[in-house]
């Protein structure tokens, strides 16, 4: 609950950091489930466009936690990213 309260307030997110994403210069992987009902995949696409060296992998039929819901697809995406 403390973690949740640290980032969310009565009016939504306390800090929106998307404007700071271009500051990340290292290769960055975003893995997103296309069936995420918590945060839509459009947010992942927008974030990836702002990254200097970002890549987005969208996992079909995965929700908010692709590392749990689709571990094989997540591991394959991570392996490809780390080998590149």
N, CA, C and O atoms as a CHARMM CRD file, in Angstrom:
* protein
*
  336
    1    1 UNK  N      0.82100  -1.19700   0.00000 PROA 1      0.00000
    2    1 UNK  CA     0.00000   0.00000   0.00000 PROA 1      0.00000
    3    1 UNK  C      0.86400   1.26000   0.00000 PROA 1      0.00000
    4    1 UNK  O      0.51000   2.26100  -0.62200 PROA 1      0.00000
    5    2 UNK  N      1.99400   1.20500   0.69700 PROA 2      0.00000
    6    2 UNK  CA     2.86500   2.38200   0.74700 PROA 2      0.00000
    7    2 UNK  C      3.39500   2.72000  -0.64400 PROA 2      0.00000
    8    2 UNK  O      3.46500   3.89100  -1.01800 PROA 2      0.00000
    9    3 UNK  N      3.76200   1.70600  -1.39900 PROA 3      0.00000
   10    3 UNK  CA     4.25500   1.93900  -2.76900 PROA 3      0.00000
   11    3 UNK  C      3.16800   2.54800  -3.63800 PROA 3      0.00000
   12    3 UNK  O      3.42000   3.48800  -4.39200 PROA 3      0.00000
   13    4 UNK  N      1.97800   2.01900  -3.53100 PROA 4      0.00000
   14    4 UNK  CA     0.85500   2.53000  -4.30800 PROA 4      0.00000
   15    4 UNK  C      0.55800   3.97400  -3.94200 PROA 4      0.00000
   16    4 UNK  O      0.34500   4.80800  -4.82200 PROA 4      0.00000
   17    5 UNK  N      0.54300   4.26900  -2.68000 PROA 5      0.00000
   18    5 UNK  CA     0.26500   5.63400  -2.23200 PROA 5      0.00000
   19    5 UNK  C      1.36200   6.60700  -2.63700 PROA 5      0.00000
   20    5 UNK  O      1.10100   7.79900  -2.80300 PROA 5      0.00000
   21    6 UNK  N      2.58800   6.11300  -2.79800 PROA 6      0.00000
   22    6 UNK  CA     3.69500   6.97700  -3.18700 PROA 6      0.00000
   23    6 UNK  C      3.55700   7.47500  -4.62200 PROA 6      0.00000
   24    6 UNK  O      4.03900   8.56100  -4.94400 PROA 6      0.00000
   25    7 UNK  N      2.90700   6.70000  -5.48500 PROA 7      0.00000
   26    7 UNK  CA     2.80800   7.09300  -6.88700 PROA 7      0.00000
   27    7 UNK  C      1.41400   7.55100  -7.29700 PROA 7      0.00000
   28    7 UNK  O      1.26200   8.22500  -8.31600 PROA 7      0.00000
   29    8 UNK  N      0.39900   7.19800  -6.52300 PROA 8      0.00000
   30    8 UNK  CA    -0.97100   7.59000  -6.85800 PROA 8      0.00000
   31    8 UNK  C     -1.57900   8.44600  -5.77300 PROA 8      0.00000
   32    8 UNK  O     -1.38800   8.19500  -4.58300 PROA 8      0.00000
   33    9 UNK  N     -2.30400   9.44500  -6.18800 PROA 9      0.00000
   34    9 UNK  CA    -3.00900  10.29600  -5.25200 PROA 9      0.00000
   35    9 UNK  C     -4.48600  10.34000  -5.58500 PROA 9      0.00000
   36    9 UNK  O     -4.96200   9.57000  -6.41900 PROA 9      0.00000
   37   10 UNK  N     -5.19400  11.21300  -4.95500 PROA 10     0.00000
   38   10 UNK  CA    -6.62900  11.35400  -5.15700 PROA 10     0.00000
   39   10 UNK  C     -6.97800  11.67300  -6.60900 PROA 10     0.00000
   40   10 UNK  O     -8.04600  11.29800  -7.09200 PROA 10     0.00000
   41   11 UNK  N     -6.07400  12.36800  -7.30500 PROA 11     0.00000
   42   11 UNK  CA    -6.33400  12.79300  -8.67600 PROA 11     0.00000
   43   11 UNK  C     -5.50800  12.01800  -9.70500 PROA 11     0.00000
   44   11 UNK  O     -5.33100  12.49000 -10.82800 PROA 11     0.00000
   45   12 UNK  N     -5.00700  10.85100  -9.34600 PROA 12     0.00000
   46   12 UNK  CA    -4.24800  10.02000 -10.28500 PROA 12     0.00000
   47   12 UNK  C     -2.76700   9.98400  -9.93800 PROA 12     0.00000
   48   12 UNK  O     -2.38200  10.10800  -8.77600 PROA 12     0.00000
   49   13 UNK  N     -1.93900   9.81100 -10.97700 PROA 13     0.00000
   50   13 UNK  CA    -0.49800   9.71800 -10.77500 PROA 13     0.00000
   51   13 UNK  C      0.04700  10.99900 -10.18200 PROA 13     0.00000
   52   13 UNK  O     -0.35500  12.09700 -10.56800 PROA 13     0.00000
   53   14 UNK  N      0.96800  10.85300  -9.23800 PROA 14     0.00000
   54   14 UNK  CA     1.60300  12.02700  -8.63700 PROA 14     0.00000
   55   14 UNK  C      2.64800  12.62800  -9.57800 PROA 14     0.00000
   56   14 UNK  O      2.77500  13.84900  -9.66600 PROA 14     0.00000
   57   15 UNK  N      3.38700  11.78300 -10.27500 PROA 15     0.00000
   58   15 UNK  CA     4.40000  12.25500 -11.21500 PROA 15     0.00000
   59   15 UNK  C      4.21500  11.54400 -12.54800 PROA 15     0.00000
   60   15 UNK  O      4.05300  10.32500 -12.59900 PROA 15     0.00000
   61   16 UNK  N      4.24200  12.30400 -13.60300 PROA 16     0.00000
   62   16 UNK  CA     4.19400  11.73800 -14.94400 PROA 16     0.00000
   63   16 UNK  C      5.57200  11.97000 -15.54700 PROA 16     0.00000
   64   16 UNK  O      5.98200  13.11100 -15.76400 PROA 16     0.00000
   65   17 UNK  N      6.27400  10.89200 -15.81100 PROA 17     0.00000
   66   17 UNK  CA     7.67700  10.99800 -16.20800 PROA 17     0.00000
   67   17 UNK  C      7.92000  10.80200 -17.69500 PROA 17     0.00000
   68   17 UNK  O      9.07500  10.72300 -18.11500 PROA 17     0.00000
   69   18 UNK  N      6.88100  10.72200 -18.50000 PROA 18     0.00000
   70   18 UNK  CA     7.06800  10.45100 -19.92400 PROA 18     0.00000
   71   18 UNK  C      7.92600  11.51800 -20.60200 PROA 18     0.00000
   72   18 UNK  O      8.65600  11.21300 -21.54600 PROA 18     0.00000
   73   19 UNK  N      7.84800  12.73700 -20.14200 PROA 19     0.00000
   74   19 UNK  CA     8.64700  13.81300 -20.74200 PROA 19     0.00000
   75   19 UNK  C     10.14300  13.63900 -20.48300 PROA 19     0.00000
   76   19 UNK  O     10.96700  14.22100 -21.18900 PROA 19     0.00000
   77   20 UNK  N     10.49200  12.84900 -19.48400 PROA 20     0.00000
   78   20 UNK  CA    11.90500  12.63400 -19.15500 PROA 20     0.00000
   79   20 UNK  C     12.50700  11.42900 -19.86700 PROA 20     0.00000
   80   20 UNK  O     13.71500  11.21200 -19.77800 PROA 20     0.00000
   81   21 UNK  N     11.69900  10.64200 -20.56800 PROA 21     0.00000
   82   21 UNK  CA    12.21300   9.45100 -21.24700 PROA 21     0.00000
   83   21 UNK  C     13.33400   9.74900 -22.24200 PROA 21     0.00000
   84   21 UNK  O     14.26100   8.94400 -22.33700 PROA 21     0.00000
   85   22 UNK  N     13.30800  10.85200 -22.98900 PROA 22     0.00000
   86   22 UNK  CA    14.41400  11.12400 -23.90700 PROA 22     0.00000
   87   22 UNK  C     15.77600  11.26700 -23.20900 PROA 22     0.00000
   88   22 UNK  O     16.81700  11.17100 -23.85800 PROA 22     0.00000
   89   23 UNK  N     15.76900  11.49100 -21.92600 PROA 23     0.00000
   90   23 UNK  CA    17.02700  11.58300 -21.17300 PROA 23     0.00000
   91   23 UNK  C     17.73700  10.23700 -21.06400 PROA 23     0.00000
   92   23 UNK  O     18.94700  10.19400 -20.83800 PROA 23     0.00000
   93   24 UNK  N     17.00000   9.14100 -21.22000 PROA 24     0.00000
   94   24 UNK  CA    17.61300   7.81200 -21.17400 PROA 24     0.00000
   95   24 UNK  C     18.32400   7.56400 -22.49200 PROA 24     0.00000
   96   24 UNK  O     17.68500   7.52500 -23.54400 PROA 24     0.00000
   97   25 UNK  N     19.61700   7.39800 -22.44800 PROA 25     0.00000
   98   25 UNK  CA    20.38300   7.21200 -23.67600 PROA 25     0.00000
   99   25 UNK  C     20.79800   5.76100 -23.88400 PROA 25     0.00000
  100   25 UNK  O     21.23800   5.39600 -24.97400 PROA 25     0.00000
  101   26 UNK  N     20.66700   4.93300 -22.85900 PROA 26     0.00000
  102   26 UNK  CA    21.05000   3.53000 -22.98800 PROA 26     0.00000
  103   26 UNK  C     19.93800   2.74000 -23.66200 PROA 26     0.00000
  104   26 UNK  O     18.77600   3.14400 -23.62100 PROA 26     0.00000
  105   27 UNK  N     20.29000   1.60500 -24.28700 PROA 27     0.00000
  106   27 UNK  CA    19.24700   0.75600 -24.86900 PROA 27     0.00000
  107   27 UNK  C     18.22200   0.36800 -23.79600 PROA 27     0.00000
  108   27 UNK  O     18.58000  -0.05200 -22.69500 PROA 27     0.00000
  109   28 UNK  N     16.96800   0.51700 -24.14000 PROA 28     0.00000
  110   28 UNK  CA    15.89200   0.27700 -23.17800 PROA 28     0.00000
  111   28 UNK  C     14.82100  -0.59300 -23.81900 PROA 28     0.00000
  112   28 UNK  O     14.35100  -0.31100 -24.92100 PROA 28     0.00000
  113   29 UNK  N     14.44700  -1.64200 -23.12000 PROA 29     0.00000
  114   29 UNK  CA    13.41900  -2.55500 -23.60000 PROA 29     0.00000
  115   29 UNK  C     12.13000  -2.31700 -22.82700 PROA 29     0.00000
  116   29 UNK  O     12.12100  -2.24300 -21.59900 PROA 29     0.00000
  117   30 UNK  N     11.04600  -2.19800 -23.57800 PROA 30     0.00000
  118   30 UNK  CA     9.71000  -2.13400 -22.98500 PROA 30     0.00000
  119   30 UNK  C      8.96500  -3.37900 -23.45600 PROA 30     0.00000
  120   30 UNK  O      8.86800  -3.62700 -24.65700 PROA 30     0.00000
  121   31 UNK  N      8.44400  -4.15400 -22.52600 PROA 31     0.00000
  122   31 UNK  CA     7.63600  -5.32000 -22.84900 PROA 31     0.00000
  123   31 UNK  C      6.23800  -5.04600 -22.32200 PROA 31     0.00000
  124   31 UNK  O      6.05500  -4.77100 -21.13600 PROA 31     0.00000
  125   32 UNK  N      5.25000  -5.12100 -23.21200 PROA 32     0.00000
  126   32 UNK  CA     3.89100  -4.74500 -22.83800 PROA 32     0.00000
  127   32 UNK  C      2.91100  -5.79700 -23.32700 PROA 32     0.00000
  128   32 UNK  O      3.04700  -6.31500 -24.43500 PROA 32     0.00000
  129   33 UNK  N      1.94000  -6.10600 -22.51200 PROA 33     0.00000
  130   33 UNK  CA     0.87400  -7.00800 -22.92500 PROA 33     0.00000
  131   33 UNK  C     -0.20000  -6.23900 -23.67100 PROA 33     0.00000
  132   33 UNK  O     -0.64800  -5.19000 -23.20800 PROA 33     0.00000
  133   34 UNK  N     -0.61500  -6.74900 -24.81600 PROA 34     0.00000
  134   34 UNK  CA    -1.62800  -6.03600 -25.60100 PROA 34     0.00000
  135   34 UNK  C     -3.00700  -6.09000 -24.95300 PROA 34     0.00000
  136   34 UNK  O     -3.88900  -5.31200 -25.31500 PROA 34     0.00000
  137   35 UNK  N     -3.20000  -6.99000 -24.01000 PROA 35     0.00000
  138   35 UNK  CA    -4.48700  -7.10900 -23.31000 PROA 35     0.00000
  139   35 UNK  C     -4.41300  -6.50200 -21.90600 PROA 35     0.00000
  140   35 UNK  O     -5.16600  -6.89800 -21.01700 PROA 35     0.00000
  141   36 UNK  N     -3.50700  -5.54400 -21.70900 PROA 36     0.00000
  142   36 UNK  CA    -3.36600  -4.87800 -20.41200 PROA 36     0.00000
  143   36 UNK  C     -4.57000  -3.96900 -20.18400 PROA 36     0.00000
  144   36 UNK  O     -4.75100  -2.99000 -20.90900 PROA 36     0.00000
  145   37 UNK  N     -5.38200  -4.27700 -19.20200 PROA 37     0.00000
  146   37 UNK  CA    -6.55500  -3.46900 -18.88200 PROA 37     0.00000
  147   37 UNK  C     -6.24700  -2.40800 -17.83300 PROA 37     0.00000
  148   37 UNK  O     -7.09200  -1.56200 -17.53800 PROA 37     0.00000
  149   38 UNK  N     -5.04500  -2.45000 -17.27100 PROA 38     0.00000
  150   38 UNK  CA    -4.65900  -1.45400 -16.27100 PROA 38     0.00000
  151   38 UNK  C     -4.08700  -0.21600 -16.96500 PROA 38     0.00000
  152   38 UNK  O     -4.52800   0.90500 -16.71600 PROA 38     0.00000
  153   39 UNK  N     -3.10100  -0.43400 -17.83700 PROA 39     0.00000
  154   39 UNK  CA    -2.49100   0.64900 -18.60600 PROA 39     0.00000
  155   39 UNK  C     -2.46900   0.20100 -20.06600 PROA 39     0.00000
  156   39 UNK  O     -1.78900  -0.77200 -20.39100 PROA 39     0.00000
  157   40 UNK  N     -3.18900   0.87700 -20.94600 PROA 40     0.00000
  158   40 UNK  CA    -3.29000   0.44100 -22.34300 PROA 40     0.00000
  159   40 UNK  C     -1.94500   0.42500 -23.06000 PROA 40     0.00000
  160   40 UNK  O     -1.04000   1.19000 -22.72800 PROA 40     0.00000
  161   41 UNK  N     -1.82900  -0.45300 -24.04400 PROA 41     0.00000
  162   41 UNK  CA    -0.59900  -0.60700 -24.81200 PROA 41     0.00000
  163   41 UNK  C     -0.23300   0.68800 -25.54300 PROA 41     0.00000
  164   41 UNK  O      0.93400   0.88200 -25.88500 PROA 41     0.00000
  165   42 UNK  N     -1.17800   1.55700 -25.78600 PROA 42     0.00000
  166   42 UNK  CA    -0.86100   2.84400 -26.42300 PROA 42     0.00000
  167   42 UNK  C      0.13100   3.64300 -25.58400 PROA 42     0.00000
  168   42 UNK  O      0.92100   4.41200 -26.13200 PROA 42     0.00000
  169   43 UNK  N      0.10200   3.47400 -24.27100 PROA 43     0.00000
  170   43 UNK  CA     1.06300   4.15100 -23.40100 PROA 43     0.00000
  171   43 UNK  C      2.46600   3.61300 -23.65500 PROA 43     0.00000
  172   43 UNK  O      3.43100   4.37800 -23.66700 PROA 43     0.00000
  173   44 UNK  N      2.58700   2.31700 -23.85600 PROA 44     0.00000
  174   44 UNK  CA     3.88500   1.72000 -24.15800 PROA 44     0.00000
  175   44 UNK  C      4.42500   2.19900 -25.49100 PROA 44     0.00000
  176   44 UNK  O      5.61800   2.47800 -25.62000 PROA 44     0.00000
  177   45 UNK  N      3.55200   2.29600 -26.48300 PROA 45     0.00000
  178   45 UNK  CA     3.96700   2.77900 -27.80500 PROA 45     0.00000
  179   45 UNK  C      4.45600   4.22000 -27.71900 PROA 45     0.00000
  180   45 UNK  O      5.47100   4.58200 -28.31400 PROA 45     0.00000
  181   46 UNK  N      3.73100   5.02200 -26.98200 PROA 46     0.00000
  182   46 UNK  CA     4.12300   6.42800 -26.83200 PROA 46     0.00000
  183   46 UNK  C      5.45100   6.54300 -26.09300 PROA 46     0.00000
  184   46 UNK  O      6.29300   7.36700 -26.44900 PROA 46     0.00000
  185   47 UNK  N      5.63700   5.72500 -25.07200 PROA 47     0.00000
  186   47 UNK  CA     6.89600   5.74700 -24.32100 PROA 47     0.00000
  187   47 UNK  C      8.06000   5.31600 -25.20700 PROA 47     0.00000
  188   47 UNK  O      9.12300   5.93500 -25.17100 PROA 47     0.00000
  189   48 UNK  N      7.87500   4.28200 -25.98600 PROA 48     0.00000
  190   48 UNK  CA     8.95100   3.77900 -26.85200 PROA 48     0.00000
  191   48 UNK  C      9.36800   4.82900 -27.87800 PROA 48     0.00000
  192   48 UNK  O     10.55200   4.94200 -28.19500 PROA 48     0.00000
  193   49 UNK  N      8.42300   5.59100 -28.39600 PROA 49     0.00000
  194   49 UNK  CA     8.75500   6.64200 -29.37100 PROA 49     0.00000
  195   49 UNK  C      9.62000   7.73400 -28.75600 PROA 49     0.00000
  196   49 UNK  O     10.38300   8.39100 -29.46400 PROA 49     0.00000
  197   50 UNK  N      9.51100   7.93000 -27.46200 PROA 50     0.00000
  198   50 UNK  CA    10.27000   8.98500 -26.79600 PROA 50     0.00000
  199   50 UNK  C     11.68200   8.55200 -26.39000 PROA 50     0.00000
  200   50 UNK  O     12.51800   9.39300 -26.05700 PROA 50     0.00000
  201   51 UNK  N     11.94100   7.28000 -26.41600 PROA 51     0.00000
  202   51 UNK  CA    13.25400   6.77200 -26.00800 PROA 51     0.00000
  203   51 UNK  C     14.26200   6.90300 -27.13900 PROA 51     0.00000
  204   51 UNK  O     13.95500   6.59400 -28.29100 PROA 51     0.00000
  205   52 UNK  N     15.47200   7.36200 -26.80800 PROA 52     0.00000
  206   52 UNK  CA    16.52800   7.50900 -27.80800 PROA 52     0.00000
  207   52 UNK  C     16.92100   6.15700 -28.39000 PROA 52     0.00000
  208   52 UNK  O     17.15000   6.04600 -29.59400 PROA 52     0.00000
  209   53 UNK  N     17.00000   5.13800 -27.55800 PROA 53     0.00000
  210   53 UNK  CA    17.41600   3.80100 -28.00900 PROA 53     0.00000
  211   53 UNK  C     16.45600   2.76200 -27.44900 PROA 53     0.00000
  212   53 UNK  O     16.86600   1.77200 -26.84200 PROA 53     0.00000
  213   54 UNK  N     15.17900   3.01000 -27.66500 PROA 54     0.00000
  214   54 UNK  CA    14.17400   2.12500 -27.09000 PROA 54     0.00000
  215   54 UNK  C     13.58900   1.15100 -28.08200 PROA 54     0.00000
  216   54 UNK  O     13.53900   1.41100 -29.28400 PROA 54     0.00000
  217   55 UNK  N     13.15100   0.03400 -27.56400 PROA 55     0.00000
  218   55 UNK  CA    12.42200  -0.93100 -28.38700 PROA 55     0.00000
  219   55 UNK  C     11.24000  -1.44800 -27.58500 PROA 55     0.00000
  220   55 UNK  O     11.31600  -1.62200 -26.36900 PROA 55     0.00000
  221   56 UNK  N     10.16000  -1.68700 -28.28800 PROA 56     0.00000
  222   56 UNK  CA     8.92400  -2.14500 -27.66300 PROA 56     0.00000
  223   56 UNK  C      8.58600  -3.52400 -28.21200 PROA 56     0.00000
  224   56 UNK  O      8.56700  -3.73500 -29.42500 PROA 56     0.00000
  225   57 UNK  N      8.32300  -4.44600 -27.32000 PROA 57     0.00000
  226   57 UNK  CA     7.82000  -5.76400 -27.68200 PROA 57     0.00000
  227   57 UNK  C      6.42100  -5.86800 -27.10000 PROA 57     0.00000
  228   57 UNK  O      6.22100  -5.71200 -25.89500 PROA 57     0.00000
  229   58 UNK  N      5.45700  -6.13400 -27.97100 PROA 58     0.00000
  230   58 UNK  CA     4.07200  -6.27800 -27.54700 PROA 58     0.00000
  231   58 UNK  C      3.71200  -7.75500 -27.56500 PROA 58     0.00000
  232   58 UNK  O      3.80300  -8.41400 -28.60100 PROA 58     0.00000
  233   59 UNK  N      3.30700  -8.26300 -26.42300 PROA 59     0.00000
  234   59 UNK  CA     2.95000  -9.67000 -26.30300 PROA 59     0.00000
  235   59 UNK  C      1.42900  -9.82200 -26.36400 PROA 59     0.00000
  236   59 UNK  O      0.70000  -9.32800 -25.50300 PROA 59     0.00000
  237   60 UNK  N      0.97700 -10.51500 -27.39900 PROA 60     0.00000
  238   60 UNK  CA    -0.45900 -10.73400 -27.58300 PROA 60     0.00000
  239   60 UNK  C     -1.02400 -11.59300 -26.46300 PROA 60     0.00000
  240   60 UNK  O     -0.35400 -12.48600 -25.94600 PROA 60     0.00000
  241   61 UNK  N     -2.24400 -11.31200 -26.10600 PROA 61     0.00000
  242   61 UNK  CA    -2.98900 -12.07200 -25.10200 PROA 61     0.00000
  243   61 UNK  C     -2.37600 -11.98300 -23.71500 PROA 61     0.00000
  244   61 UNK  O     -2.73500 -12.77100 -22.84100 PROA 61     0.00000
  245   62 UNK  N     -1.46600 -11.05000 -23.48900 PROA 62     0.00000
  246   62 UNK  CA    -0.90200 -10.83700 -22.14600 PROA 62     0.00000
  247   62 UNK  C     -1.51400  -9.57300 -21.57200 PROA 62     0.00000
  248   62 UNK  O     -1.86800  -8.64500 -22.30000 PROA 62     0.00000
  249   63 UNK  N     -1.63000  -9.55600 -20.26400 PROA 63     0.00000
  250   63 UNK  CA    -2.18400  -8.39500 -19.58900 PROA 63     0.00000
  251   63 UNK  C     -1.10700  -7.52200 -18.98100 PROA 63     0.00000
  252   63 UNK  O     -0.07600  -7.26300 -19.60200 PROA 63     0.00000
  253   64 UNK  N     -1.35100  -7.07400 -17.77000 PROA 64     0.00000
  254   64 UNK  CA    -0.51400  -6.08300 -17.10500 PROA 64     0.00000
  255   64 UNK  C      0.83100  -6.63900 -16.62800 PROA 64     0.00000
  256   64 UNK  O      1.76000  -5.86700 -16.39100 PROA 64     0.00000
  257   65 UNK  N      0.95000  -7.92700 -16.48600 PROA 65     0.00000
  258   65 UNK  CA     2.19200  -8.52700 -15.97800 PROA 65     0.00000
  259   65 UNK  C      2.69200  -9.59900 -16.94900 PROA 65     0.00000
  260   65 UNK  O      2.59700 -10.78900 -16.64900 PROA 65     0.00000
  261   66 UNK  N      3.22400  -9.19400 -18.11300 PROA 66     0.00000
  262   66 UNK  CA     3.64000 -10.19200 -19.10200 PROA 66     0.00000
  263   66 UNK  C      4.72500 -11.13200 -18.60000 PROA 66     0.00000
  264   66 UNK  O      4.79800 -12.27600 -19.04900 PROA 66     0.00000
  265   67 UNK  N      5.56200 -10.68300 -17.68800 PROA 67     0.00000
  266   67 UNK  CA     6.60500 -11.55400 -17.13700 PROA 67     0.00000
  267   67 UNK  C      6.00900 -12.71100 -16.33900 PROA 67     0.00000
  268   67 UNK  O      6.65700 -13.74300 -16.16900 PROA 67     0.00000
  269   68 UNK  N      4.78900 -12.54900 -15.85400 PROA 68     0.00000
  270   68 UNK  CA     4.09500 -13.59300 -15.10300 PROA 68     0.00000
  271   68 UNK  C      3.12300 -14.34700 -16.00700 PROA 68     0.00000
  272   68 UNK  O      3.06600 -15.57600 -15.98100 PROA 68     0.00000
  273   69 UNK  N      2.36500 -13.61000 -16.80000 PROA 69     0.00000
  274   69 UNK  CA     1.31600 -14.19900 -17.62600 PROA 69     0.00000
  275   69 UNK  C      1.85300 -14.91300 -18.86900 PROA 69     0.00000
  276   69 UNK  O      1.26900 -15.90000 -19.31700 PROA 69     0.00000
  277   70 UNK  N      2.94300 -14.42700 -19.41500 PROA 70     0.00000
  278   70 UNK  CA     3.52700 -14.97500 -20.65300 PROA 70     0.00000
  279   70 UNK  C      5.03900 -15.09800 -20.47800 PROA 70     0.00000
  280   70 UNK  O      5.79800 -14.45800 -21.20500 PROA 70     0.00000
  281   71 UNK  N      5.48300 -15.91200 -19.52300 PROA 71     0.00000
  282   71 UNK  CA     6.92000 -15.94600 -19.21000 PROA 71     0.00000
  283   71 UNK  C      7.79200 -16.37800 -20.38700 PROA 71     0.00000
  284   71 UNK  O      8.91400 -15.89000 -20.52600 PROA 71     0.00000
  285   72 UNK  N      7.30600 -17.27300 -21.22900 PROA 72     0.00000
  286   72 UNK  CA     8.11100 -17.72000 -22.37500 PROA 72     0.00000
  287   72 UNK  C      8.33900 -16.57000 -23.35900 PROA 72     0.00000
  288   72 UNK  O      9.46800 -16.33300 -23.78900 PROA 72     0.00000
  289   73 UNK  N      7.28200 -15.86700 -23.70800 PROA 73     0.00000
  290   73 UNK  CA     7.40100 -14.72500 -24.61600 PROA 73     0.00000
  291   73 UNK  C      8.24800 -13.61500 -24.03100 PROA 73     0.00000
  292   73 UNK  O      9.02900 -12.97500 -24.73500 PROA 73     0.00000
  293   74 UNK  N      8.08700 -13.39100 -22.73800 PROA 74     0.00000
  294   74 UNK  CA     8.87300 -12.36400 -22.06600 PROA 74     0.00000
  295   74 UNK  C     10.35500 -12.72500 -22.09500 PROA 74     0.00000
  296   74 UNK  O     11.19700 -11.88500 -22.41400 PROA 74     0.00000
  297   75 UNK  N     10.67000 -13.97500 -21.76300 PROA 75     0.00000
  298   75 UNK  CA    12.06800 -14.42200 -21.74400 PROA 75     0.00000
  299   75 UNK  C     12.68100 -14.34900 -23.13900 PROA 75     0.00000
  300   75 UNK  O     13.83800 -13.95400 -23.28400 PROA 75     0.00000
  301   76 UNK  N     11.92200 -14.72400 -24.16400 PROA 76     0.00000
  302   76 UNK  CA    12.43300 -14.65200 -25.53500 PROA 76     0.00000
  303   76 UNK  C     12.72800 -13.19800 -25.93400 PROA 76     0.00000
  304   76 UNK  O     13.76100 -12.91900 -26.54200 PROA 76     0.00000
  305   77 UNK  N     11.82500 -12.28300 -25.59300 PROA 77     0.00000
  306   77 UNK  CA    12.04100 -10.86400 -25.90200 PROA 77     0.00000
  307   77 UNK  C     13.26400 -10.34700 -25.16700 PROA 77     0.00000
  308   77 UNK  O     14.07300  -9.61900 -25.74200 PROA 77     0.00000
  309   78 UNK  N     13.40700 -10.71400 -23.90900 PROA 78     0.00000
  310   78 UNK  CA    14.55100 -10.25400 -23.12500 PROA 78     0.00000
  311   78 UNK  C     15.84900 -10.84000 -23.65900 PROA 78     0.00000
  312   78 UNK  O     16.84900 -10.12600 -23.73700 PROA 78     0.00000
  313   79 UNK  N     15.86500 -12.09500 -24.02200 PROA 79     0.00000
  314   79 UNK  CA    17.06400 -12.71300 -24.59000 PROA 79     0.00000
  315   79 UNK  C     17.47900 -12.03600 -25.88900 PROA 79     0.00000
  316   79 UNK  O     18.66000 -11.75300 -26.09100 PROA 79     0.00000
  317   80 UNK  N     16.51300 -11.77200 -26.77600 PROA 80     0.00000
  318   80 UNK  CA    16.83500 -11.08100 -28.03200 PROA 80     0.00000
  319   80 UNK  C     17.43500  -9.70300 -27.75800 PROA 80     0.00000
  320   80 UNK  O     18.40600  -9.30200 -28.39900 PROA 80     0.00000
  321   81 UNK  N     16.85500  -8.99300 -26.81200 PROA 81     0.00000
  322   81 UNK  CA    17.33500  -7.66300 -26.45500 PROA 81     0.00000
  323   81 UNK  C     18.76000  -7.71700 -25.89800 PROA 81     0.00000
  324   81 UNK  O     19.61100  -6.91100 -26.27500 PROA 81     0.00000
  325   82 UNK  N     19.00900  -8.65700 -25.01300 PROA 82     0.00000
  326   82 UNK  CA    20.33000  -8.74400 -24.38400 PROA 82     0.00000
  327   82 UNK  C     21.40400  -9.22300 -25.36300 PROA 82     0.00000
  328   82 UNK  O     22.57500  -8.88100 -25.20000 PROA 82     0.00000
  329   83 UNK  N     21.03200  -9.99800 -26.36400 PROA 83     0.00000
  330   83 UNK  CA    22.00300 -10.48800 -27.34300 PROA 83     0.00000
  331   83 UNK  C     22.30400  -9.45900 -28.42600 PROA 83     0.00000
  332   83 UNK  O     23.32500  -9.55400 -29.10800 PROA 83     0.00000
  333   84 UNK  N     21.42500  -8.48100 -28.58500 PROA 84     0.00000
  334   84 UNK  CA    21.62900  -7.46700 -29.63800 PROA 84     0.00000
  335   84 UNK  C     22.75200  -6.50900 -29.28500 PROA 84     0.00000
  336   84 UNK  O     23.05300  -5.60000 -30.05800 PROA 84     0.00000
